[in-house]
Amino acid sequence: MKRVVGLLLAAFIGFLLYYTSRFWTFRLWDGPGLFGIRELPPQGGLFARWLRGTDFTPFELVLWAIAAFLLLTMVQKLFDALFSGPTE
């Protein structure tokens, strides 16, 4: 069960990271945004959108990679804390 939950969580986080990156090319829904939320456009690229107008715009890919690494690290720590077995 732990392995299935871990795989589903990893797939979901991977999907979210891919959607926020500049590499998202799919247009899976119509309209201005998912469920009518304009902040979730069908063309993705959320990280670049969040950085638009700041001095960090040229470093969007590097910052996205750092944020992805930190997010995955925190989720791994949380997963290990929740599903760690008894230690002997």
C-alpha positions as CSV (number, residue, x, y, z in Angstrom):
1,M,0.0,0.0,0.0
2,K,2.9,2.4,0.8
3,R,4.4,1.8,-2.6
4,V,1.1,2.5,-4.4
5,V,0.5,5.7,-2.4
6,G,4.1,6.8,-3.1
7,L,3.8,6.2,-6.9
8,L,0.5,8.0,-7.1
9,L,1.9,10.9,-5.1
10,A,5.0,11.0,-7.3
11,A,2.9,10.9,-10.5
12,F,0.6,13.8,-9.3
13,I,3.6,15.9,-8.2
14,G,5.3,15.2,-11.5
15,F,2.2,16.3,-13.4
16,L,2.0,19.5,-11.3
17,L,5.7,20.3,-11.9
18,Y,5.3,19.7,-15.6
19,Y,2.3,21.9,-15.8
20,T,4.0,24.8,-14.0
21,S,7.1,24.5,-16.3
22,R,7.7,26.1,-19.6
23,F,7.6,22.7,-21.3
24,W,3.8,22.2,-21.0
25,T,2.5,22.1,-24.6
26,F,-0.9,20.5,-24.1
27,R,-4.2,22.3,-24.2
28,L,-6.4,19.9,-22.2
29,W,-9.3,22.2,-21.4
30,D,-11.1,25.1,-23.1
31,G,-11.9,28.5,-21.8
32,P,-9.8,30.9,-19.8
33,G,-8.8,28.4,-17.1
34,L,-9.4,25.1,-15.5
35,F,-12.9,25.2,-13.7
36,G,-13.1,28.8,-14.7
37,I,-10.1,29.8,-12.7
38,R,-8.1,32.2,-14.8
39,E,-4.9,31.5,-12.9
40,L,-4.9,28.0,-14.3
41,P,-4.6,28.6,-18.0
42,P,-4.6,25.6,-20.4
43,Q,-1.2,26.5,-21.8
44,G,0.6,26.0,-18.5
45,G,3.8,27.9,-17.9
46,L,2.7,29.2,-14.5
47,F,6.2,29.7,-13.1
48,A,7.1,32.1,-15.9
49,R,3.8,33.9,-15.4
50,W,4.5,34.3,-11.7
51,L,7.9,35.8,-12.3
52,R,6.8,38.1,-15.1
53,G,7.8,41.7,-14.4
54,T,10.4,40.8,-11.8
55,D,14.2,40.8,-12.0
56,F,14.1,37.0,-11.8
57,T,12.5,36.4,-15.2
58,P,15.7,35.5,-17.0
59,F,16.4,32.8,-14.3
60,E,12.9,31.2,-14.6
61,L,14.2,27.7,-15.5
62,V,16.8,27.6,-12.8
63,L,14.4,28.8,-10.2
64,W,11.8,26.3,-11.4
65,A,14.4,23.5,-11.0
66,I,15.3,24.6,-7.5
67,A,11.7,24.9,-6.5
68,A,11.0,21.4,-7.9
69,F,13.9,19.9,-6.1
70,L,12.9,21.5,-2.8
71,L,9.3,20.4,-3.2
72,L,10.2,16.8,-3.9
73,T,12.6,16.9,-1.0
74,M,10.0,18.1,1.4
75,V,7.4,15.6,0.2
76,Q,9.9,12.8,0.6
77,K,10.6,13.9,4.2
78,L,6.9,14.1,4.9
79,F,6.3,10.7,3.3
80,D,9.1,9.1,5.3
81,A,7.8,10.6,8.5
82,L,4.2,9.4,7.9
83,F,5.0,6.0,6.7
84,S,8.1,5.1,8.6
85,G,7.9,1.8,10.4
86,P,8.9,1.1,13.9
87,T,12.6,1.3,14.4
88,E,14.4,-1.4,16.4
